[in-house]
Amino acid sequence: MSDGEIHVVMAADGPYLKGLEVAKASMIASCSDSSRLAFHLFGEDSNLVQRIRSEFGTYKGSPMAFLRLYLGELLPDVEWVVYSDVDTLWRRDVLELAGLFDETKTIQWVRDIPGTVVEFKDWCHRQGVPISESIAQTYACSGICLINLKRWRARDVLGRCRAFVEKYGCPKYADQDILNAVLETEAGLLPDWWDVLIP
């Protein structure tokens, strides 16, 4: 990895805006060279929100969870980003995470907890979504991820996600379930400590 900028994306609206402030501050505090961080913060842009609502809907009352899907368009000159949900407290240097970027993967993320995988598999079975037998080993959480926007655009991830929802509907865990189904063979797993869920 070069010593250039690390592009970081966070998105929030309404009551989640305070979480964004905390997530950003904790990332900066734990970073060994925060001058390298270039933040792209997305909030309540009415045109974007209306578009997301019409194409995908909302998750827990917010359309911003689906913002990940639009990053190839929103950041046309950026090749890859670190994406962080705003309910995240950073305690490890994000530059270490950036050093794991793999240009051969469309997305890299951390394996999710077993209960979420069971719910996803059940939903896929009910809706007739074809998934592989190995999904239990590869299903991941989209809260922290490295997104290869160059591949994202080239492989039309947004269009494929739209087509998925048009055919099967929107699953329980929204964009996370959609991305796991669409990008299963294009994703890479990160070490578990990069996205630890605390009940």
Salt bridges, closest charged atoms under 4 A:
GLU5 OE1 - HIS7 NE2 3.82
GLU55 OE1 - ARG51 NE 3.69
GLU55 OE2 - ARG162 NE 3.08
GLU73 OE1 - ARG51 NH1 2.91
ASP85 OD1 - ARG68 NH1 3.03
GLU96 OE1 - ARG92 NE 3.10
GLU119 OE2 - LYS172 NZ 2.44
ASP175 OD2 - ARG68 NE 2.48
GLU186 OE1 - ARG151 NH2 3.89
GLU186 OE1 - ARG155 NE 2.71
GLU186 OE2 - ARG160 NH2 2.56
